[in-house]
Every structure is written in structure tokens, then in C-alpha cells.
Amino acid sequence: MNSKKSNKGLTLLEVLAVMAVLAVMVTLSYFSFLRMLRTERIKGAVFQLKSDILLERQEALAKGEIRGLTPDSTNFNQYIIITLDSLPAFFTQLRSIKLPSNVRFGHPWGYENMAGMGIDYTTLPGDGFFAVSLKSFAPSSADNYLLFQSNGTLFWADVYYIYLTNGHKLFGLRINKWGNVRTYEYKQGEWYELR
């Protein structure tokens, strides 16, 4: 008699072990995907804002008027494209642009806490100019308007800074007097330029 045992299937224990390993892998990849999605969403907002800034500078040059943008004083994750009709400061709102969900102007820890954490929030790399910050924490302040004159240069300042955050990551835009925009990400205690 030949008593050969047939091994043509998997035991229940083997199937459960494979399912447990797959569940752990799916869970880890899901959270990694969410983190990557948050990062790409805020990077997209940074580059969209950069594009709008450059467009408004071109509009100021082409139309011979003062144009720019300002954060919406009622909504921290929205900004308004404006034109200056006359001085003293009569603005016309041209359109409103909403940032992606969870992305807003400012800093995750608040400007008052940044200095205590050792973060230099007043300048981004390569500066030696007088600067005015564009931030949503003082919506009535005059420095919340990023404006280009009809010759394409900044109005009111040599350099402007805009900060965007999603609560986890911090990005900065540096706009010089001639309208050149550079973008930075703050990580591991330093500002790194985005290309």
C-alpha cells in the first residue's frame, strides 16, 4: 500500500497569515499615500500662487495699472486678485481664488511662536533687503497687499514674502522688486528652494 498524502491546498493558518501581511502593507501604503497627497496639494497651491503673481505682474505691465493680490480677510485659504483704481487705496476685486482644502496663508505655529522655535520667518535665503511680509494674521494691515506698479515693479516694498501651510509643511514665496518669484520649503530647520 502506498500512503501518499496530497498537498494541493493551503491551510487556513497560511491563508490568514498572508491576509494579515497584506493588511499591514495596505495600511502602511494608504498612510504614505495620504502624506504624499497632502504634500503635492500644497506644492500645487504654491505653484498656482506663483503663476497668479507672475500673471498679475504681466497684467500690470500690459494694462498700465496697479494690480496684485491679497489674502481674503474673511477666509485664510483664499486670495483675491485686485486692481488699484486710485489712491488712497480704492481696490476693485477682479476674482477670488480658493486654495486646496487644509492649505492656508500663514504659518502652522503662528508668527509669534516662530522666533521661539528658532525659525527665521522674516527672510528667506538670499536676502539683504528691507522686506514686508504678506500674512493673513493681520488682514487690515497695508502689508497684506502684494501690488505691482504699471512698470512691473513692486509697490511699497523691495521684497515680499508669502507663507503657505497645511499645518504640517511650510512653504515660502519670495518676490523681489522686479517681480521674480522664488519658492522655498522649510524642512529640517532650513529653507530649500523648489525648482
C-alpha positions as CSV (number, residue, x, y, z in Angstrom):
1,M,0.0,0.0,0.0
2,N,1.1,3.4,-0.9
3,S,0.0,6.1,1.5
4,K,1.0,9.3,-0.2
5,K,-0.5,12.5,1.2
6,S,-1.8,15.1,-1.2
7,N,-0.6,18.7,-0.6
8,K,-2.7,20.5,-3.1
9,G,-4.0,23.3,-0.9
10,L,-3.2,25.9,1.8
11,T,-4.1,25.6,5.4
12,L,-6.4,28.1,7.0
13,L,-3.5,29.4,9.1
14,E,-1.4,30.1,6.0
15,V,-4.2,32.0,4.3
16,L,-4.8,34.1,7.5
17,A,-1.0,34.9,7.8
18,V,-0.9,36.1,4.1
19,M,-4.0,38.2,4.7
20,A,-2.5,39.8,7.8
21,V,0.7,40.7,6.0
22,L,-1.4,42.2,3.1
23,A,-3.5,44.2,5.5
24,V,-0.4,45.7,7.1
25,M,1.1,46.5,3.7
26,V,-2.1,48.2,2.5
27,T,-2.4,50.2,5.7
28,L,1.1,51.5,5.5
29,S,0.8,52.4,1.9
30,Y,-2.5,54.1,2.5
31,F,-1.0,56.5,5.1
32,S,2.1,57.0,2.9
33,F,-0.2,57.9,0.0
34,L,-2.2,60.4,2.1
35,R,1.1,62.1,3.3
36,M,2.2,62.3,-0.4
37,L,-1.2,63.7,-1.4
38,R,-1.0,66.4,1.2
39,T,2.5,67.4,0.1
40,E,1.6,67.5,-3.6
41,R,-1.6,69.5,-2.8
42,I,0.3,72.3,-1.0
43,K,3.1,72.3,-3.6
44,G,0.4,72.7,-6.3
45,A,-1.0,75.6,-4.4
46,V,2.4,77.2,-4.1
47,F,3.0,77.0,-7.9
48,Q,-0.5,78.2,-8.7
49,L,0.0,81.2,-6.5
50,K,3.4,81.8,-8.1
51,S,1.7,81.6,-11.5
52,D,-1.0,84.1,-10.4
53,I,1.6,86.5,-9.1
54,L,3.5,86.4,-12.4
55,L,0.3,86.8,-14.4
56,E,-0.7,89.9,-12.4
57,R,2.7,91.5,-13.0
58,Q,2.2,90.9,-16.7
59,E,-1.3,92.4,-16.5
60,A,0.1,95.5,-14.7
61,L,2.7,96.0,-17.5
62,A,0.2,95.3,-20.3
63,K,-2.7,97.5,-19.0
64,G,-0.6,100.2,-17.3
65,E,-2.4,99.8,-14.0
66,I,-1.6,98.7,-10.4
67,R,-2.5,95.1,-10.0
68,G,-1.9,92.4,-7.4
69,L,-3.4,90.1,-4.8
70,T,-4.3,90.0,-1.2
71,P,-5.4,87.2,1.2
72,D,-9.1,87.2,1.8
73,S,-9.6,88.8,5.2
74,T,-12.6,86.5,6.0
75,N,-11.1,83.2,4.7
76,F,-7.5,82.2,5.4
77,N,-7.4,79.8,2.5
78,Q,-8.5,82.1,-0.3
79,Y,-6.9,85.1,-2.1
80,I,-8.3,87.9,-4.2
81,I,-6.9,89.4,-7.4
82,I,-7.3,93.1,-7.2
83,T,-6.6,96.3,-9.2
84,L,-5.9,99.7,-7.6
85,D,-8.3,102.3,-9.1
86,S,-6.8,105.4,-7.3
87,L,-5.0,106.5,-4.2
88,P,-5.7,106.3,-1.4
89,A,-6.3,102.6,-1.9
90,F,-9.6,102.1,-3.7
91,F,-9.4,98.5,-4.8
92,T,-11.6,96.6,-7.3
93,Q,-11.9,92.9,-6.7
94,L,-11.4,91.1,-10.0
95,R,-11.7,87.5,-8.9
96,S,-11.3,85.2,-5.9
97,I,-9.1,82.1,-5.9
98,K,-9.6,79.3,-3.3
99,L,-6.6,77.3,-2.1
100,P,-6.9,73.5,-1.8
101,S,-8.5,72.2,1.4
102,N,-6.3,72.4,4.5
103,V,-3.9,74.9,2.8
104,R,-3.9,78.4,4.1
105,F,-1.8,81.5,4.3
106,G,0.5,81.8,7.4
107,H,2.4,79.5,9.5
108,P,1.3,76.4,11.4
109,W,2.7,77.6,14.7
110,G,1.7,81.3,14.3
111,Y,4.2,84.1,13.7
112,E,4.5,84.9,17.3
113,N,5.8,81.4,18.1
114,M,8.2,81.0,15.1
115,A,11.0,83.0,16.7
116,G,10.9,80.9,19.8
117,M,11.3,77.8,17.7
118,G,14.4,79.1,16.0
119,I,12.7,79.6,12.6
120,D,13.7,82.7,10.8
121,Y,10.4,83.8,9.3
122,T,11.4,87.3,8.3
123,T,13.7,86.3,5.5
124,L,14.2,83.5,3.0
125,P,17.6,82.7,1.6
126,G,19.5,85.4,-0.4
127,D,18.1,88.5,1.2
128,G,19.6,91.7,2.4
129,F,16.7,93.9,1.6
130,F,14.0,95.7,3.6
131,A,11.0,93.3,3.4
132,V,7.3,93.4,4.1
133,S,5.6,90.1,4.9
134,L,2.3,89.2,3.4
135,K,0.5,87.2,6.1
136,S,-3.1,86.5,6.9
137,F,-2.8,87.2,10.6
138,A,-3.2,91.0,10.1
139,P,-5.8,91.3,7.4
140,S,-6.3,95.0,7.9
141,S,-2.6,95.8,7.6
142,A,-1.3,97.6,4.5
143,D,1.4,95.0,4.1
144,N,-1.2,92.4,3.1
145,Y,-1.3,93.7,-0.4
146,L,1.1,92.4,-3.0
147,L,0.9,95.0,-5.7
148,F,2.8,95.7,-8.9
149,Q,3.1,99.1,-10.4
150,S,2.4,99.8,-14.1
151,N,6.2,99.4,-14.7
152,G,6.1,95.9,-13.3
153,T,7.9,96.6,-10.1
154,L,6.6,96.0,-6.6
155,F,4.6,98.7,-4.9
156,W,5.5,99.6,-1.3
157,A,8.5,97.2,-0.8
158,D,11.7,95.8,-2.2
159,V,10.8,92.2,-1.3
160,Y,7.6,90.5,-0.3
161,Y,7.2,87.1,1.5
162,I,4.2,84.9,1.4
163,Y,3.9,81.8,3.5
164,L,1.6,78.8,2.9
165,T,1.0,75.9,5.2
166,N,-1.2,72.8,5.6
167,G,-0.5,72.5,9.3
168,H,2.4,70.1,8.7
169,K,4.5,71.7,6.0
170,L,5.6,75.3,5.5
171,F,6.4,76.9,2.1
172,G,7.5,80.4,1.3
173,L,7.4,82.6,-1.8
174,R,9.9,85.4,-2.1
175,I,9.0,88.1,-4.6
176,N,11.7,90.7,-5.4
177,K,11.2,94.3,-6.5
178,W,11.3,93.3,-10.2
179,G,8.7,90.5,-9.8
180,N,10.9,87.5,-9.8
181,V,9.3,84.7,-7.7
182,R,11.3,82.1,-5.9
183,T,9.7,79.2,-3.9
184,Y,11.0,77.5,-0.8
185,E,10.1,74.6,1.5
186,Y,11.1,74.7,5.2
187,K,12.3,71.3,6.4
188,Q,14.8,70.0,8.9
189,G,15.5,73.5,10.1
190,E,16.4,75.0,6.8
191,W,14.8,76.7,3.7
192,Y,15.3,74.7,0.5
193,E,14.5,76.2,-2.9
194,L,12.0,74.4,-5.0
195,R,12.8,74.0,-8.7
